[in-house]
Amino acid sequence: MNNQTEINKFLKSETIKNNSDILFIYDARMSNPNGDPDDENKPRMDYNRNINLVSDVRL
């Protein structure tokens, strides 16, 4: 086999083994589930679009 064939075979097998999906759903009313500790625990907002910014990771 040539190197390109071996590389392609490796990439295909490893990609499938390490592939994952995440579904992040939440609902919050009258609460502050994503407060910004650096800004007096105010909600993280995009004030231009008037939406709350939420991430699935701790920043």
PDBQT receptor file of N, H, CA, C and O in Angstrom, charges set to zero:
ATOM      1  N   MET A   1       0.840  -1.198   0.000  1.00  0.00    +0.000 N 
ATOM      2  CA  MET A   1       0.000   0.000   0.000  1.00  0.00    +0.000 C 
ATOM      3  C   MET A   1       0.875   1.249   0.000  1.00  0.00    +0.000 C 
ATOM      4  O   MET A   1       1.981   1.256   0.541  1.00  0.00    +0.000 OA
ATOM      5  N   ASN A   2       0.360   2.288  -0.610  1.00  0.00    +0.000 N 
ATOM      6  H   ASN A   2      -0.538   2.282  -1.050  1.00  0.00    +0.000 HD
ATOM      7  CA  ASN A   2       1.104   3.540  -0.563  1.00  0.00    +0.000 C 
ATOM      8  C   ASN A   2       0.703   4.321   0.689  1.00  0.00    +0.000 C 
ATOM      9  O   ASN A   2      -0.273   3.980   1.358  1.00  0.00    +0.000 OA
ATOM     10  N   ASN A   3       1.448   5.349   0.990  1.00  0.00    +0.000 N 
ATOM     11  H   ASN A   3       2.241   5.626   0.447  1.00  0.00    +0.000 HD
ATOM     12  CA  ASN A   3       1.217   6.121   2.215  1.00  0.00    +0.000 C 
ATOM     13  C   ASN A   3      -0.152   6.785   2.241  1.00  0.00    +0.000 C 
ATOM     14  O   ASN A   3      -0.795   6.832   3.290  1.00  0.00    +0.000 OA
ATOM     15  N   GLN A   4      -0.604   7.297   1.105  1.00  0.00    +0.000 N 
ATOM     16  H   GLN A   4      -0.081   7.258   0.254  1.00  0.00    +0.000 HD
ATOM     17  CA  GLN A   4      -1.900   7.987   1.071  1.00  0.00    +0.000 C 
ATOM     18  C   GLN A   4      -3.038   7.036   1.410  1.00  0.00    +0.000 C 
ATOM     19  O   GLN A   4      -3.967   7.418   2.121  1.00  0.00    +0.000 OA
ATOM     20  N   THR A   5      -2.983   5.821   0.920  1.00  0.00    +0.000 N 
ATOM     21  H   THR A   5      -2.228   5.511   0.342  1.00  0.00    +0.000 HD
ATOM     22  CA  THR A   5      -4.017   4.832   1.221  1.00  0.00    +0.000 C 
ATOM     23  C   THR A   5      -4.034   4.513   2.707  1.00  0.00    +0.000 C 
ATOM     24  O   THR A   5      -5.106   4.411   3.304  1.00  0.00    +0.000 OA
ATOM     25  N   GLU A   6      -2.870   4.354   3.308  1.00  0.00    +0.000 N 
ATOM     26  H   GLU A   6      -2.000   4.436   2.823  1.00  0.00    +0.000 HD
ATOM     27  CA  GLU A   6      -2.777   4.069   4.744  1.00  0.00    +0.000 C 
ATOM     28  C   GLU A   6      -3.302   5.241   5.565  1.00  0.00    +0.000 C 
ATOM     29  O   GLU A   6      -4.004   5.038   6.556  1.00  0.00    +0.000 OA
ATOM     30  N   ILE A   7      -2.971   6.449   5.166  1.00  0.00    +0.000 N 
ATOM     31  H   ILE A   7      -2.401   6.613   4.361  1.00  0.00    +0.000 HD
ATOM     32  CA  ILE A   7      -3.444   7.647   5.878  1.00  0.00    +0.000 C 
ATOM     33  C   ILE A   7      -4.964   7.745   5.792  1.00  0.00    +0.000 C 
ATOM     34  O   ILE A   7      -5.627   8.006   6.796  1.00  0.00    +0.000 OA
ATOM     35  N   ASN A   8      -5.515   7.540   4.603  1.00  0.00    +0.000 N 
ATOM     36  H   ASN A   8      -4.976   7.328   3.787  1.00  0.00    +0.000 HD
ATOM     37  CA  ASN A   8      -6.970   7.599   4.435  1.00  0.00    +0.000 C 
ATOM     38  C   ASN A   8      -7.673   6.550   5.283  1.00  0.00    +0.000 C 
ATOM     39  O   ASN A   8      -8.693   6.844   5.906  1.00  0.00    +0.000 OA
ATOM     40  N   LYS A   9      -7.148   5.346   5.316  1.00  0.00    +0.000 N 
ATOM     41  H   LYS A   9      -6.320   5.108   4.810  1.00  0.00    +0.000 HD
ATOM     42  CA  LYS A   9      -7.744   4.275   6.110  1.00  0.00    +0.000 C 
ATOM     43  C   LYS A   9      -7.716   4.639   7.601  1.00  0.00    +0.000 C 
ATOM     44  O   LYS A   9      -8.698   4.424   8.311  1.00  0.00    +0.000 OA
ATOM     45  N   PHE A  10      -6.593   5.189   8.072  1.00  0.00    +0.000 N 
ATOM     46  H   PHE A  10      -5.795   5.364   7.495  1.00  0.00    +0.000 HD
ATOM     47  CA  PHE A  10      -6.470   5.586   9.477  1.00  0.00    +0.000 C 
ATOM     48  C   PHE A  10      -7.448   6.702   9.816  1.00  0.00    +0.000 C 
ATOM     49  O   PHE A  10      -8.135   6.634  10.835  1.00  0.00    +0.000 OA
ATOM     50  N   LEU A  11      -7.518   7.725   8.976  1.00  0.00    +0.000 N 
ATOM     51  H   LEU A  11      -6.960   7.780   8.148  1.00  0.00    +0.000 HD
ATOM     52  CA  LEU A  11      -8.400   8.860   9.253  1.00  0.00    +0.000 C 
ATOM     53  C   LEU A  11      -9.859   8.435   9.305  1.00  0.00    +0.000 C 
ATOM     54  O   LEU A  11     -10.602   8.890  10.175  1.00  0.00    +0.000 OA
ATOM     55  N   LYS A  12     -10.276   7.585   8.406  1.00  0.00    +0.000 N 
ATOM     56  H   LYS A  12      -9.673   7.215   7.700  1.00  0.00    +0.000 HD
ATOM     57  CA  LYS A  12     -11.661   7.130   8.401  1.00  0.00    +0.000 C 
ATOM     58  C   LYS A  12     -11.984   6.345   9.659  1.00  0.00    +0.000 C 
ATOM     59  O   LYS A  12     -13.035   6.564  10.262  1.00  0.00    +0.000 OA
ATOM     60  N   SER A  13     -11.125   5.453  10.065  1.00  0.00    +0.000 N 
ATOM     61  H   SER A  13     -10.271   5.275   9.576  1.00  0.00    +0.000 HD
ATOM     62  CA  SER A  13     -11.417   4.621  11.236  1.00  0.00    +0.000 C 
ATOM     63  C   SER A  13     -11.389   5.445  12.523  1.00  0.00    +0.000 C 
ATOM     64  O   SER A  13     -12.258   5.262  13.375  1.00  0.00    +0.000 OA
ATOM     65  N   GLU A  14     -10.425   6.340  12.690  1.00  0.00    +0.000 N 
ATOM     66  H   GLU A  14      -9.718   6.489  11.998  1.00  0.00    +0.000 HD
ATOM     67  CA  GLU A  14     -10.322   7.132  13.916  1.00  0.00    +0.000 C 
ATOM     68  C   GLU A  14     -11.424   8.181  14.012  1.00  0.00    +0.000 C 
ATOM     69  O   GLU A  14     -11.915   8.453  15.107  1.00  0.00    +0.000 OA
ATOM     70  N   THR A  15     -11.816   8.767  12.905  1.00  0.00    +0.000 N 
ATOM     71  H   THR A  15     -11.417   8.546  12.015  1.00  0.00    +0.000 HD
ATOM     72  CA  THR A  15     -12.864   9.778  12.925  1.00  0.00    +0.000 C 
ATOM     73  C   THR A  15     -14.179   9.177  13.387  1.00  0.00    +0.000 C 
ATOM     74  O   THR A  15     -14.877   9.772  14.208  1.00  0.00    +0.000 OA
ATOM     75  N   ILE A  16     -14.517   8.040  12.888  1.00  0.00    +0.000 N 
ATOM     76  H   ILE A  16     -13.950   7.557  12.221  1.00  0.00    +0.000 HD
ATOM     77  CA  ILE A  16     -15.774   7.396  13.270  1.00  0.00    +0.000 C 
ATOM     78  C   ILE A  16     -15.754   6.994  14.741  1.00  0.00    +0.000 C 
ATOM     79  O   ILE A  16     -16.771   7.121  15.422  1.00  0.00    +0.000 OA
ATOM     80  N   LYS A  17     -14.631   6.516  15.240  1.00  0.00    +0.000 N 
ATOM     81  H   LYS A  17     -13.805   6.412  14.687  1.00  0.00    +0.000 HD
ATOM     82  CA  LYS A  17     -14.527   6.093  16.640  1.00  0.00    +0.000 C 
ATOM     83  C   LYS A  17     -14.667   7.271  17.600  1.00  0.00    +0.000 C 
ATOM     84  O   LYS A  17     -15.223   7.120  18.688  1.00  0.00    +0.000 OA
ATOM     85  N   ASN A  18     -14.171   8.431  17.208  1.00  0.00    +0.000 N 
ATOM     86  H   ASN A  18     -13.720   8.554  16.324  1.00  0.00    +0.000 HD
ATOM     87  CA  ASN A  18     -14.129   9.574  18.119  1.00  0.00    +0.000 C 
ATOM     88  C   ASN A  18     -15.201  10.615  17.835  1.00  0.00    +0.000 C 
ATOM     89  O   ASN A  18     -15.132  11.723  18.367  1.00  0.00    +0.000 OA
ATOM     90  N   ASN A  19     -16.173  10.291  17.022  1.00  0.00    +0.000 N 
ATOM     91  H   ASN A  19     -16.228   9.391  16.590  1.00  0.00    +0.000 HD
ATOM     92  CA  ASN A  19     -17.225  11.233  16.673  1.00  0.00    +0.000 C 
ATOM     93  C   ASN A  19     -18.301  11.253  17.760  1.00  0.00    +0.000 C 
ATOM     94  O   ASN A  19     -18.667  10.203  18.289  1.00  0.00    +0.000 OA
ATOM     95  N   SER A  20     -18.803  12.427  18.092  1.00  0.00    +0.000 N 
ATOM     96  H   SER A  20     -18.505  13.280  17.662  1.00  0.00    +0.000 HD
ATOM     97  CA  SER A  20     -19.883  12.522  19.080  1.00  0.00    +0.000 C 
ATOM     98  C   SER A  20     -20.734  13.750  18.774  1.00  0.00    +0.000 C 
ATOM     99  O   SER A  20     -20.280  14.698  18.134  1.00  0.00    +0.000 OA
ATOM    100  N   ASP A  21     -21.958  13.710  19.238  1.00  0.00    +0.000 N 
ATOM    101  H   ASP A  21     -22.327  12.939  19.758  1.00  0.00    +0.000 HD
ATOM    102  CA  ASP A  21     -22.884  14.826  19.088  1.00  0.00    +0.000 C 
ATOM    103  C   ASP A  21     -23.382  15.236  20.460  1.00  0.00    +0.000 C 
ATOM    104  O   ASP A  21     -23.493  14.408  21.365  1.00  0.00    +0.000 OA
ATOM    105  N   ILE A  22     -23.681  16.519  20.610  1.00  0.00    +0.000 N 
ATOM    106  H   ILE A  22     -23.590  17.191  19.875  1.00  0.00    +0.000 HD
ATOM    107  CA  ILE A  22     -24.205  17.035  21.869  1.00  0.00    +0.000 C 
ATOM    108  C   ILE A  22     -25.481  17.806  21.569  1.00  0.00    +0.000 C 
ATOM    109  O   ILE A  22     -25.527  18.623  20.649  1.00  0.00    +0.000 OA
ATOM    110  N   LEU A  23     -26.501  17.539  22.346  1.00  0.00    +0.000 N 
ATOM    111  H   LEU A  23     -26.464  16.875  23.093  1.00  0.00    +0.000 HD
ATOM    112  CA  LEU A  23     -27.748  18.294  22.259  1.00  0.00    +0.000 C 
ATOM    113  C   LEU A  23     -27.900  19.031  23.582  1.00  0.00    +0.000 C 
ATOM    114  O   LEU A  23     -28.020  18.406  24.636  1.00  0.00    +0.000 OA
ATOM    115  N   PHE A  24     -27.894  20.366  23.526  1.00  0.00    +0.000 N 
ATOM    116  H   PHE A  24     -27.796  20.873  22.670  1.00  0.00    +0.000 HD
ATOM    117  CA  PHE A  24     -27.946  21.194  24.734  1.00  0.00    +0.000 C 
ATOM    118  C   PHE A  24     -29.261  21.951  24.727  1.00  0.00    +0.000 C 
ATOM    119  O   PHE A  24     -29.446  22.876  23.937  1.00  0.00    +0.000 OA
ATOM    120  N   ILE A  25     -30.172  21.563  25.600  1.00  0.00    +0.000 N 
ATOM    121  H   ILE A  25     -30.022  20.812  26.242  1.00  0.00    +0.000 HD
ATOM    122  CA  ILE A  25     -31.481  22.213  25.694  1.00  0.00    +0.000 C 
ATOM    123  C   ILE A  25     -31.679  22.661  27.138  1.00  0.00    +0.000 C 
ATOM    124  O   ILE A  25     -31.403  21.910  28.073  1.00  0.00    +0.000 OA
ATOM    125  N   TYR A  26     -32.150  23.866  27.307  1.00  0.00    +0.000 N 
ATOM    126  H   TYR A  26     -32.374  24.476  26.547  1.00  0.00    +0.000 HD
ATOM    127  CA  TYR A  26     -32.487  24.317  28.655  1.00  0.00    +0.000 C 
ATOM    128  C   TYR A  26     -33.622  25.313  28.576  1.00  0.00    +0.000 C 
ATOM    129  O   TYR A  26     -33.862  25.935  27.541  1.00  0.00    +0.000 OA
ATOM    130  N   ASP A  27     -34.309  25.449  29.682  1.00  0.00    +0.000 N 
ATOM    131  H   ASP A  27     -34.114  24.944  30.523  1.00  0.00    +0.000 HD
ATOM    132  CA  ASP A  27     -35.417  26.394  29.775  1.00  0.00    +0.000 C 
ATOM    133  C   ASP A  27     -35.309  27.073  31.128  1.00  0.00    +0.000 C 
ATOM    134  O   ASP A  27     -35.199  26.398  32.151  1.00  0.00    +0.000 OA
ATOM    135  N   ALA A  28     -35.339  28.385  31.149  1.00  0.00    +0.000 N 
ATOM    136  H   ALA A  28     -35.428  28.934  30.317  1.00  0.00    +0.000 HD
ATOM    137  CA  ALA A  28     -35.237  29.119  32.409  1.00  0.00    +0.000 C 
ATOM    138  C   ALA A  28     -36.195  30.298  32.371  1.00  0.00    +0.000 C 
ATOM    139  O   ALA A  28     -36.261  31.042  31.392  1.00  0.00    +0.000 OA
ATOM    140  N   ARG A  29     -36.926  30.449  33.449  1.00  0.00    +0.000 N 
ATOM    141  H   ARG A  29     -36.873  29.845  34.245  1.00  0.00    +0.000 HD
ATOM    142  CA  ARG A  29     -37.850  31.584  33.569  1.00  0.00    +0.000 C 
ATOM    143  C   ARG A  29     -37.644  32.234  34.934  1.00  0.00    +0.000 C 
ATOM    144  O   ARG A  29     -37.528  31.556  35.955  1.00  0.00    +0.000 OA
ATOM    145  N   MET A  30     -37.604  33.535  34.923  1.00  0.00    +0.000 N 
ATOM    146  H   MET A  30     -37.699  34.086  34.094  1.00  0.00    +0.000 HD
ATOM    147  CA  MET A  30     -37.437  34.298  36.165  1.00  0.00    +0.000 C 
ATOM    148  C   MET A  30     -36.200  33.822  36.932  1.00  0.00    +0.000 C 
ATOM    149  O   MET A  30     -36.241  33.670  38.153  1.00  0.00    +0.000 OA
ATOM    150  N   SER A  31     -35.104  33.590  36.209  1.00  0.00    +0.000 N 
ATOM    151  H   SER A  31     -35.071  33.713  35.217  1.00  0.00    +0.000 HD
ATOM    152  CA  SER A  31     -33.865  33.141  36.845  1.00  0.00    +0.000 C 
ATOM    153  C   SER A  31     -32.669  33.662  36.055  1.00  0.00    +0.000 C 
ATOM    154  O   SER A  31     -32.829  34.289  35.008  1.00  0.00    +0.000 OA
ATOM    155  N   ASN A  32     -31.493  33.400  36.559  1.00  0.00    +0.000 N 
ATOM    156  H   ASN A  32     -31.363  32.890  37.409  1.00  0.00    +0.000 HD
ATOM    157  CA  ASN A  32     -30.259  33.817  35.910  1.00  0.00    +0.000 C 
ATOM    158  C   ASN A  32     -29.334  32.600  35.826  1.00  0.00    +0.000 C 
ATOM    159  O   ASN A  32     -28.377  32.503  36.595  1.00  0.00    +0.000 OA
ATOM    160  N   PRO A  33     -29.603  31.674  34.906  1.00  0.00    +0.000 N 
ATOM    161  CA  PRO A  33     -28.826  30.440  34.866  1.00  0.00    +0.000 C 
ATOM    162  C   PRO A  33     -27.413  30.606  34.322  1.00  0.00    +0.000 C 
ATOM    163  O   PRO A  33     -26.592  29.699  34.457  1.00  0.00    +0.000 OA
ATOM    164  N   ASN A  34     -27.122  31.731  33.719  1.00  0.00    +0.000 N 
ATOM    165  H   ASN A  34     -27.789  32.468  33.610  1.00  0.00    +0.000 HD
ATOM    166  CA  ASN A  34     -25.836  31.902  33.055  1.00  0.00    +0.000 C 
ATOM    167  C   ASN A  34     -25.228  33.250  33.413  1.00  0.00    +0.000 C 
ATOM    168  O   ASN A  34     -24.766  33.972  32.530  1.00  0.00    +0.000 OA
ATOM    169  N   GLY A  35     -25.221  33.599  34.688  1.00  0.00    +0.000 N 
ATOM    170  H   GLY A  35     -25.597  33.012  35.406  1.00  0.00    +0.000 HD
ATOM    171  CA  GLY A  35     -24.728  34.898  35.127  1.00  0.00    +0.000 C 
ATOM    172  C   GLY A  35     -23.234  35.057  34.922  1.00  0.00    +0.000 C 
ATOM    173  O   GLY A  35     -22.483  34.083  34.981  1.00  0.00    +0.000 OA
ATOM    174  N   ASP A  36     -22.809  36.280  34.684  1.00  0.00    +0.000 N 
ATOM    175  H   ASP A  36     -23.419  37.071  34.637  1.00  0.00    +0.000 HD
ATOM    176  CA  ASP A  36     -21.401  36.601  34.465  1.00  0.00    +0.000 C 
ATOM    177  C   ASP A  36     -20.801  37.112  35.771  1.00  0.00    +0.000 C 
ATOM    178  O   ASP A  36     -21.097  38.236  36.175  1.00  0.00    +0.000 OA
ATOM    179  N   PRO A  37     -19.958  36.312  36.450  1.00  0.00    +0.000 N 
ATOM    180  CA  PRO A  37     -19.395  36.742  37.729  1.00  0.00    +0.000 C 
ATOM    181  C   PRO A  37     -18.497  37.971  37.620  1.00  0.00    +0.000 C 
ATOM    182  O   PRO A  37     -18.267  38.659  38.615  1.00  0.00    +0.000 OA
ATOM    183  N   ASP A  38     -17.986  38.256  36.417  1.00  0.00    +0.000 N 
ATOM    184  H   ASP A  38     -18.172  37.697  35.609  1.00  0.00    +0.000 HD
ATOM    185  CA  ASP A  38     -17.145  39.439  36.229  1.00  0.00    +0.000 C 
ATOM    186  C   ASP A  38     -17.959  40.704  35.999  1.00  0.00    +0.000 C 
ATOM    187  O   ASP A  38     -17.390  41.793  35.924  1.00  0.00    +0.000 OA
ATOM    188  N   ASP A  39     -19.274  40.585  35.885  1.00  0.00    +0.000 N 
ATOM    189  H   ASP A  39     -19.737  39.700  35.946  1.00  0.00    +0.000 HD
ATOM    190  CA  ASP A  39     -20.137  41.742  35.634  1.00  0.00    +0.000 C 
ATOM    191  C   ASP A  39     -21.328  41.717  36.592  1.00  0.00    +0.000 C 
ATOM    192  O   ASP A  39     -22.480  41.765  36.162  1.00  0.00    +0.000 OA
ATOM    193  N   GLU A  40     -21.040  41.642  37.897  1.00  0.00    +0.000 N 
ATOM    194  H   GLU A  40     -20.104  41.604  38.246  1.00  0.00    +0.000 HD
ATOM    195  CA  GLU A  40     -22.061  41.667  38.953  1.00  0.00    +0.000 C 
ATOM    196  C   GLU A  40     -23.122  40.582  38.771  1.00  0.00    +0.000 C 
ATOM    197  O   GLU A  40     -24.281  40.773  39.141  1.00  0.00    +0.000 OA
ATOM    198  N   ASN A  41     -22.724  39.445  38.202  1.00  0.00    +0.000 N 
ATOM    199  H   ASN A  41     -21.783  39.290  37.901  1.00  0.00    +0.000 HD
ATOM    200  CA  ASN A  41     -23.603  38.294  37.976  1.00  0.00    +0.000 C 
ATOM    201  C   ASN A  41     -24.800  38.607  37.073  1.00  0.00    +0.000 C 
ATOM    202  O   ASN A  41     -25.833  37.941  37.140  1.00  0.00    +0.000 OA
ATOM    203  N   LYS A  42     -24.644  39.629  36.229  1.00  0.00    +0.000 N 
ATOM    204  H   LYS A  42     -23.805  40.170  36.174  1.00  0.00    +0.000 HD
ATOM    205  CA  LYS A  42     -25.698  39.953  35.257  1.00  0.00    +0.000 C 
ATOM    206  C   LYS A  42     -25.727  38.870  34.178  1.00  0.00    +0.000 C 
ATOM    207  O   LYS A  42     -24.712  38.217  33.934  1.00  0.00    +0.000 OA
ATOM    208  N   PRO A  43     -26.871  38.675  33.534  1.00  0.00    +0.000 N 
ATOM    209  CA  PRO A  43     -26.926  37.690  32.442  1.00  0.00    +0.000 C 
ATOM    210  C   PRO A  43     -25.993  38.084  31.302  1.00  0.00    +0.000 C 
ATOM    211  O   PRO A  43     -25.823  39.266  31.003  1.00  0.00    +0.000 OA
ATOM    212  N   ARG A  44     -25.399  37.090  30.677  1.00  0.00    +0.000 N 
ATOM    213  H   ARG A  44     -25.538  36.129  30.919  1.00  0.00    +0.000 HD
ATOM    214  CA  ARG A  44     -24.581  37.356  29.493  1.00  0.00    +0.000 C 
ATOM    215  C   ARG A  44     -25.533  37.638  28.338  1.00  0.00    +0.000 C 
ATOM    216  O   ARG A  44     -26.328  36.781  27.953  1.00  0.00    +0.000 OA
ATOM    217  N   MET A  45     -25.446  38.830  27.799  1.00  0.00    +0.000 N 
ATOM    218  H   MET A  45     -24.800  39.526  28.112  1.00  0.00    +0.000 HD
ATOM    219  CA  MET A  45     -26.403  39.262  26.774  1.00  0.00    +0.000 C 
ATOM    220  C   MET A  45     -25.683  39.790  25.543  1.00  0.00    +0.000 C 
ATOM    221  O   MET A  45     -24.586  40.341  25.633  1.00  0.00    +0.000 OA
ATOM    222  N   ASP A  46     -26.318  39.612  24.398  1.00  0.00    +0.000 N 
ATOM    223  H   ASP A  46     -27.209  39.165  24.325  1.00  0.00    +0.000 HD
ATOM    224  CA  ASP A  46     -25.959  40.322  23.178  1.00  0.00    +0.000 C 
ATOM    225  C   ASP A  46     -27.012  41.416  23.050  1.00  0.00    +0.000 C 
ATOM    226  O   ASP A  46     -28.118  41.174  22.567  1.00  0.00    +0.000 OA
ATOM    227  N   TYR A  47     -26.662  42.611  23.484  1.00  0.00    +0.000 N 
ATOM    228  H   TYR A  47     -25.763  42.808  23.876  1.00  0.00    +0.000 HD
ATOM    229  CA  TYR A  47     -27.638  43.698  23.553  1.00  0.00    +0.000 C 
ATOM    230  C   TYR A  47     -28.057  44.200  22.172  1.00  0.00    +0.000 C 
ATOM    231  O   TYR A  47     -29.128  44.792  22.035  1.00  0.00    +0.000 OA
ATOM    232  N   ASN A  48     -27.237  43.977  21.154  1.00  0.00    +0.000 N 
ATOM    233  H   ASN A  48     -26.367  43.497  21.265  1.00  0.00    +0.000 HD
ATOM    234  CA  ASN A  48     -27.618  44.383  19.792  1.00  0.00    +0.000 C 
ATOM    235  C   ASN A  48     -28.768  43.537  19.260  1.00  0.00    +0.000 C 
ATOM    236  O   ASN A  48     -29.651  44.048  18.572  1.00  0.00    +0.000 OA
ATOM    237  N   ARG A  49     -28.760  42.241  19.579  1.00  0.00    +0.000 N 
ATOM    238  H   ARG A  49     -28.043  41.825  20.139  1.00  0.00    +0.000 HD
ATOM    239  CA  ARG A  49     -29.818  41.341  19.098  1.00  0.00    +0.000 C 
ATOM    240  C   ARG A  49     -30.840  41.018  20.182  1.00  0.00    +0.000 C 
ATOM    241  O   ARG A  49     -31.833  40.340  19.918  1.00  0.00    +0.000 OA
ATOM    242  N   ASN A  50     -30.600  41.500  21.407  1.00  0.00    +0.000 N 
ATOM    243  H   ASN A  50     -29.793  42.051  21.622  1.00  0.00    +0.000 HD
ATOM    244  CA  ASN A  50     -31.490  41.287  22.548  1.00  0.00    +0.000 C 
ATOM    245  C   ASN A  50     -31.735  39.793  22.823  1.00  0.00    +0.000 C 
ATOM    246  O   ASN A  50     -32.869  39.350  23.002  1.00  0.00    +0.000 OA
ATOM    247  N   ILE A  51     -30.616  39.030  22.851  1.00  0.00    +0.000 N 
ATOM    248  H   ILE A  51     -29.694  39.390  22.706  1.00  0.00    +0.000 HD
ATOM    249  CA  ILE A  51     -30.702  37.610  23.188  1.00  0.00    +0.000 C 
ATOM    250  C   ILE A  51     -29.695  37.284  24.283  1.00  0.00    +0.000 C 
ATOM    251  O   ILE A  51     -28.674  37.957  24.426  1.00  0.00    +0.000 OA
ATOM    252  N   ASN A  52     -29.993  36.254  25.046  1.00  0.00    +0.000 N 
ATOM    253  H   ASN A  52     -30.822  35.707  24.930  1.00  0.00    +0.000 HD
ATOM    254  CA  ASN A  52     -29.118  35.770  26.099  1.00  0.00    +0.000 C 
ATOM    255  C   ASN A  52     -28.065  34.859  25.487  1.00  0.00    +0.000 C 
ATOM    256  O   ASN A  52     -28.392  34.001  24.667  1.00  0.00    +0.000 OA
ATOM    257  N   LEU A  53     -26.807  35.035  25.874  1.00  0.00    +0.000 N 
ATOM    258  H   LEU A  53     -26.542  35.732  26.540  1.00  0.00    +0.000 HD
ATOM    259  CA  LEU A  53     -25.725  34.192  25.373  1.00  0.00    +0.000 C 
ATOM    260  C   LEU A  53     -25.521  33.022  26.327  1.00  0.00    +0.000 C 
ATOM    261  O   LEU A  53     -25.372  33.215  27.534  1.00  0.00    +0.000 OA
ATOM    262  N   VAL A  54     -25.513  31.825  25.789  1.00  0.00    +0.000 N 
ATOM    263  H   VAL A  54     -25.634  31.669  24.808  1.00  0.00    +0.000 HD
ATOM    264  CA  VAL A  54     -25.361  30.615  26.592  1.00  0.00    +0.000 C 
ATOM    265  C   VAL A  54     -24.321  29.725  25.937  1.00  0.00    +0.000 C 
ATOM    266  O   VAL A  54     -24.260  29.620  24.712  1.00  0.00    +0.000 OA
ATOM    267  N   SER A  55     -23.511  29.089  26.755  1.00  0.00    +0.000 N 
ATOM    268  H   SER A  55     -23.560  29.174  27.750  1.00  0.00    +0.000 HD
ATOM    269  CA  SER A  55     -22.501  28.162  26.266  1.00  0.00    +0.000 C 
ATOM    270  C   SER A  55     -22.622  26.849  27.025  1.00  0.00    +0.000 C 
ATOM    271  O   SER A  55     -23.071  26.834  28.171  1.00  0.00    +0.000 OA
ATOM    272  N   ASP A  56     -22.227  25.752  26.399  1.00  0.00    +0.000 N 
ATOM    273  H   ASP A  56     -21.863  25.764  25.468  1.00  0.00    +0.000 HD
ATOM    274  CA  ASP A  56     -22.260  24.461  27.074  1.00  0.00    +0.000 C 
ATOM    275  C   ASP A  56     -20.976  24.196  27.852  1.00  0.00    +0.000 C 
ATOM    276  O   ASP A  56     -20.812  23.119  28.425  1.00  0.00    +0.000 OA
ATOM    277  N   VAL A  57     -20.060  25.172  27.878  1.00  0.00    +0.000 N 
ATOM    278  H   VAL A  57     -20.193  26.047  27.413  1.00  0.00    +0.000 HD
ATOM    279  CA  VAL A  57     -18.811  25.021  28.610  1.00  0.00    +0.000 C 
ATOM    280  C   VAL A  57     -18.665  26.161  29.605  1.00  0.00    +0.000 C 
ATOM    281  O   VAL A  57     -19.250  27.231  29.435  1.00  0.00    +0.000 OA
ATOM    282  N   ARG A  58     -17.886  25.920  30.635  1.00  0.00    +0.000 N 
ATOM    283  H   ARG A  58     -17.411  25.051  30.773  1.00  0.00    +0.000 HD
ATOM    284  CA  ARG A  58     -17.624  26.973  31.612  1.00  0.00    +0.000 C 
ATOM    285  C   ARG A  58     -16.525  27.865  31.066  1.00  0.00    +0.000 C 
ATOM    286  O   ARG A  58     -15.447  27.380  30.721  1.00  0.00    +0.000 OA
ATOM    287  N   LEU A  59     -16.780  29.145  30.983  1.00  0.00    +0.000 N 
ATOM    288  H   LEU A  59     -17.656  29.539  31.263  1.00  0.00    +0.000 HD
ATOM    289  CA  LEU A  59     -15.804  30.089  30.429  1.00  0.00    +0.000 C 
ATOM    290  C   LEU A  59     -14.948  30.692  31.505  1.00  0.00    +0.000 C 
ATOM    291  O   LEU A  59     -14.073  31.508  31.214  1.00  0.00    +0.000 OA
TER     292      LEU A  59
